[in-house]
């Protein structure tokens, strides 16, 4: 029964986050932890694996629609790839309660930033490739490290930065998926190098992500309205952050 509940929740989360080009670690990690699995050895590593899988799969419909800026996201993807395992290894030495607190702060920040963005008009001009690459170098490293440490992949940092660079919502989501795929898988490898793998749980949640991500990607490219997606995403994150903060304080 526990695995069935986890499967359903992860599928729904994958659907929502796939529409934004994000992996969904902000939901995966707390859900797995609330289900009774250890934060550091199970929830965070699996959060990264599912992040990478979700974004890799959703890249398929995004790429078919030619929404991914491969050149613009390349530098960011490279630095995130290197920094994510470093963050993953750092998490082993950080107290669990502190990790949860940092996680909750990042979730709230992402939610508030998304609510603000939902009220803004789509950008009309984009920065030059050179400027995007320079900014991407530093953003990718920071997002990769934080994402690897907390099991997030870093998409919640990358997506708003891309929109500030001039990307429209759907193009930002698609390019975020490209970058997060690299940071998430490299971060996961940094964690599993310690030998912590729960195979039955891994199989269940991987199947859930495969289903949810494909449905979410198709919906985003064909029917979804950017503002509605952002609002739903922000509300989900605020609910999760509230539950996490309550758990930490109690």
PyMOL commands that set and color helices and strands:
alter all, ss='L'
color gray80, all
select helices_A, chain A and resi 2-18+25-34+39-64+70-91+96-117+129-150+155-165+169-192+199-222+226-249
alter helices_A, ss='H'
color red, helices_A
deselect
rebuild
show_as cartoon
